[in-house]
Amino acid sequence: MGGRLCYAVYPGDLAPALIPFDATVTLATPSGPKQLTMDQLVPGDMMVDGRIQSHVVRHNEILTEVQLPAVKPGFKASFEKIRPRGVWDFAMASLALGLQLNGKTIQDSRVVFGGVSGKPLRDHAVEAMLKGKTLGVDLHAPAMAAALAGAAPLKYNSAKVDMAKGLLASGLDRINAS
């Protein structure tokens, strides 16, 4: 009726939680099996078979398998979300964090925010900033400063950015304590 589409954030927890593990999925398609990364599976809202959806699965395809590669020694991960009600609620913000550690030195990382974008949002700037750093509380401030640097929150949801940054600090603490 002449209006614009409303904007909704990606509501799922599973895709953001699996991205730090470099998970892949297999789709059964009419032309045979198709393998995708989680980023390829949920690229954000797009037209598929004449309807808007956040994933690329077509009407004649079905997800048949999720593959998790074996983690390397020293890999640690954390997932947390903030939600207004109980466990089955959509995230106001979530964070999946995966760190490849050598002792307390971060060799590689995956930082994926949920509930703040139309797709699971991998923050490559934070990942680059963390590389080579020593895991500890002194890492909170620079990590939070780098997080979601290009965020453009809507009028009434700017608190989501602060929530997500707080989850990053919490995730670093959880991994540091484990």
C-alpha positions as CSV (number, residue, x, y, z in Angstrom):
1,M,0.0,0.0,0.0
2,G,2.7,2.4,-0.9
3,G,4.7,1.9,2.3
4,R,8.3,0.7,2.8
5,L,9.4,-2.7,4.1
6,C,10.0,-2.8,7.8
7,Y,13.5,-3.7,9.0
8,A,14.0,-6.8,11.1
9,V,17.2,-8.1,12.6
10,Y,18.2,-11.7,12.0
11,P,16.3,-13.6,14.8
12,G,18.2,-16.9,15.0
13,D,20.9,-18.0,17.4
14,L,22.2,-21.1,15.6
15,A,23.9,-19.4,12.6
16,P,25.8,-16.9,14.7
17,A,26.8,-19.6,17.1
18,L,28.1,-21.9,14.3
19,I,30.1,-19.3,12.3
20,P,33.1,-19.3,14.8
21,F,33.5,-23.0,14.3
22,D,33.7,-22.6,10.4
23,A,30.6,-24.8,10.1
24,T,29.2,-25.7,6.7
25,V,25.9,-27.1,5.6
26,T,24.7,-29.4,2.9
27,L,21.5,-28.7,0.9
28,A,19.7,-31.4,-1.1
29,T,18.8,-29.7,-4.4
30,P,17.3,-31.0,-7.6
31,S,20.8,-30.8,-9.2
32,G,22.5,-32.7,-6.3
33,P,24.0,-31.8,-3.0
34,K,25.3,-28.2,-2.5
35,Q,27.7,-27.2,0.3
36,L,27.6,-23.7,1.8
37,T,29.3,-21.9,4.6
38,M,27.0,-20.4,7.3
39,D,27.7,-16.9,5.9
40,Q,26.5,-18.1,2.5
41,L,23.4,-19.8,4.0
42,V,22.2,-16.7,5.8
43,P,23.4,-13.6,3.8
44,G,20.6,-11.4,5.0
45,D,17.2,-10.5,3.5
46,M,16.9,-11.3,-0.2
47,M,14.4,-12.4,-2.7
48,V,14.3,-16.2,-3.1
49,D,11.5,-17.8,-5.2
50,G,9.5,-14.6,-5.1
51,R,9.6,-14.0,-1.3
52,I,11.9,-12.2,1.0
53,Q,13.8,-14.4,3.4
54,S,17.1,-14.3,5.3
55,H,18.4,-17.6,3.9
56,V,19.1,-18.9,0.4
57,V,17.2,-22.2,0.6
58,R,14.8,-22.4,-2.3
59,H,11.3,-24.0,-2.2
60,N,12.7,-27.3,-3.8
61,E,15.7,-27.6,-1.5
62,I,16.2,-28.9,2.1
63,L,19.0,-28.6,4.5
64,T,20.2,-32.1,5.2
65,E,23.4,-31.8,7.1
66,V,25.5,-29.5,9.3
67,Q,29.2,-30.2,9.4
68,L,31.4,-29.0,12.2
69,P,35.2,-29.4,11.6
70,A,37.3,-30.7,14.4
71,V,38.6,-27.8,16.5
72,K,42.3,-27.3,16.9
73,P,44.0,-27.6,20.3
74,G,43.8,-24.2,22.0
75,F,40.4,-23.2,20.5
76,K,37.9,-21.8,22.9
77,A,34.4,-20.4,22.3
78,S,31.6,-18.6,24.0
79,F,28.0,-17.7,23.1
80,E,25.8,-15.3,25.1
81,K,22.6,-13.3,24.4
82,I,20.6,-10.6,26.0
83,R,16.9,-11.2,25.8
84,P,13.9,-9.5,27.4
85,R,12.1,-12.6,28.6
86,G,12.9,-16.3,28.9
87,V,15.1,-18.7,27.0
88,W,12.9,-19.0,23.9
89,D,13.0,-15.2,23.2
90,F,14.7,-13.5,20.3
91,A,18.0,-11.9,21.2
92,M,18.2,-8.1,21.6
93,A,21.9,-8.7,21.0
94,S,24.1,-11.8,21.0
95,L,27.7,-12.7,20.6
96,A,29.4,-15.8,19.4
97,L,33.2,-15.6,20.0
98,G,35.8,-18.1,19.0
99,L,39.5,-17.7,19.8
100,Q,42.4,-19.8,18.7
101,L,44.9,-19.4,21.5
102,N,48.5,-20.3,22.1
103,G,48.6,-20.0,25.9
104,K,47.0,-16.6,26.4
105,T,48.0,-15.2,23.0
106,I,45.2,-14.9,20.4
107,Q,46.4,-16.4,17.1
108,D,43.0,-16.1,15.3
109,S,39.4,-15.1,16.2
110,R,35.8,-15.1,15.0
111,V,33.6,-12.4,16.4
112,V,29.9,-12.7,15.3
113,F,27.1,-10.5,16.6
114,G,23.5,-11.5,16.4
115,G,20.3,-9.5,16.9
116,V,21.9,-6.3,15.6
117,S,21.7,-6.7,11.8
118,G,19.7,-8.4,9.1
119,K,22.2,-11.3,9.2
120,P,24.7,-12.7,11.6
121,L,27.3,-9.9,11.6
122,R,30.9,-11.0,11.6
123,D,33.1,-8.1,12.9
124,H,36.4,-8.4,10.9
125,A,37.8,-5.2,12.5
126,V,37.6,-6.7,16.0
127,E,39.1,-10.0,14.7
128,A,42.1,-8.1,13.2
129,M,42.5,-6.0,16.4
130,L,42.5,-9.2,18.6
131,K,45.2,-11.0,16.6
132,G,48.4,-11.3,18.4
133,K,47.0,-9.7,21.6
134,T,47.2,-11.3,25.1
135,L,43.9,-12.4,26.5
136,G,43.1,-10.4,29.7
137,V,40.9,-7.6,31.1
138,D,43.1,-4.9,29.5
139,L,41.7,-6.1,26.2
140,H,38.2,-5.0,26.9
141,A,38.5,-1.3,26.1
142,P,40.2,-1.6,22.7
143,A,38.0,-4.5,21.7
144,M,34.8,-2.7,22.6
145,A,36.1,0.5,20.8
146,A,36.7,-1.5,17.6
147,A,33.4,-3.4,17.8
148,L,30.6,-2.3,15.5
149,A,32.5,0.8,14.5
150,G,30.4,1.4,11.4
151,A,27.1,0.8,13.2
152,A,24.2,3.0,12.2
153,P,21.4,2.2,14.7
154,L,17.8,3.2,14.1
155,K,16.1,5.8,16.3
156,Y,15.0,3.6,19.2
157,N,17.5,0.8,19.2
158,S,20.9,2.4,19.7
159,A,21.2,0.6,23.1
160,K,21.7,-2.6,21.1
161,V,25.2,-1.4,20.2
162,D,26.2,-1.0,23.8
163,M,24.6,-4.4,24.7
164,A,26.7,-6.0,21.9
165,K,29.9,-4.4,23.1
166,G,29.2,-5.5,26.7
167,L,28.7,-9.1,25.4
168,L,32.1,-8.9,23.7
169,A,33.7,-8.0,27.1
170,S,31.8,-10.7,28.8
171,G,32.8,-13.3,26.1
172,L,36.5,-12.4,26.5
173,D,36.1,-12.8,30.3
174,R,34.4,-16.2,29.9
175,I,37.1,-17.5,27.7
176,N,39.9,-16.0,29.8
177,A,38.4,-17.7,32.9
178,S,38.1,-21.2,31.2
